[in-house]
Protein backbone atom coordinates (compact mmCIF):
# COMPACT_ATOMS: atom_id res chain seq x y z
CA UNK A 1 0.00 0.00 0.00
CA UNK A 2 2.78 2.43 0.83
CA UNK A 3 4.53 1.83 -2.52
CA UNK A 4 1.30 2.70 -4.35
CA UNK A 5 1.09 5.93 -2.36
CA UNK A 6 4.72 6.75 -3.20
CA UNK A 7 4.09 6.16 -6.92
CA UNK A 8 1.11 8.49 -6.77
CA UNK A 9 2.94 11.20 -4.83
CA UNK A 10 5.85 11.42 -7.30
CA UNK A 11 3.77 12.70 -10.27
CA UNK A 12 1.66 14.91 -8.01
CA UNK A 13 4.81 16.51 -6.59
CA UNK A 14 6.25 16.94 -10.11
CA UNK A 15 3.07 18.68 -11.29
CA UNK A 16 3.05 20.93 -8.21
CA UNK A 17 6.69 21.90 -8.81
CA UNK A 18 5.98 22.52 -12.49
CA UNK A 19 3.01 24.73 -11.69
CA UNK A 20 5.03 26.69 -9.13
CA UNK A 21 7.86 27.21 -11.64
CA UNK A 22 5.45 28.24 -14.43
CA UNK A 23 3.71 30.70 -12.10
CA UNK A 24 7.03 32.20 -10.98
CA UNK A 25 8.37 32.37 -14.54
CA UNK A 26 5.20 33.91 -15.96
CA UNK A 27 4.87 36.73 -13.45
CA UNK A 28 4.88 40.29 -14.71
CA UNK A 29 8.33 41.89 -14.81
CA UNK A 30 9.19 44.71 -12.47
CA UNK A 31 8.85 48.16 -14.02
CA UNK A 32 12.14 49.63 -15.11
CA UNK A 33 13.28 52.78 -13.38
CA UNK A 34 13.56 55.70 -15.79
CA UNK A 35 17.22 56.42 -15.00
CA UNK A 36 18.27 52.81 -15.47
CA UNK A 37 16.30 52.56 -18.69
CA UNK A 38 18.04 55.62 -20.09
CA UNK A 39 21.46 54.26 -19.06
CA UNK A 40 20.68 50.96 -20.79
CA UNK A 41 19.55 52.80 -23.91
CA UNK A 42 22.75 54.86 -23.95
CA UNK A 43 24.90 51.72 -23.61
CA UNK A 44 22.96 50.13 -26.47
CA UNK A 45 23.41 53.24 -28.64
CA UNK A 46 27.16 53.29 -27.96
CA UNK A 47 27.42 49.60 -28.83
CA UNK A 48 25.57 50.14 -32.10
CA UNK A 49 27.91 53.01 -33.08
CA UNK A 50 31.05 50.86 -32.81
CA UNK A 51 32.46 49.89 -36.20
CA UNK A 52 32.06 46.29 -37.25
CA UNK A 53 35.18 44.13 -37.43
CA UNK A 54 36.71 43.67 -40.85
CA UNK A 55 35.58 40.63 -42.78
CA UNK A 56 38.94 40.27 -44.51
CA UNK A 57 41.88 38.66 -42.82
CA UNK A 58 45.05 40.60 -42.30
CA UNK A 59 48.11 39.40 -44.22
CA UNK A 60 50.57 37.19 -42.38
CA UNK A 61 54.34 37.30 -42.25
CA UNK A 62 56.48 34.43 -43.47
CA UNK A 63 56.56 33.01 -39.92
CA UNK A 64 52.74 32.87 -39.78
CA UNK A 65 52.13 35.76 -37.40
CA UNK A 66 49.81 38.68 -38.09
CA UNK A 67 51.43 41.95 -39.01
Residue pairs with C-beta under 8 A, 6 or more apart in sequence:
32 40
58 66
58 67
59 67
60 66
60 67
61 67
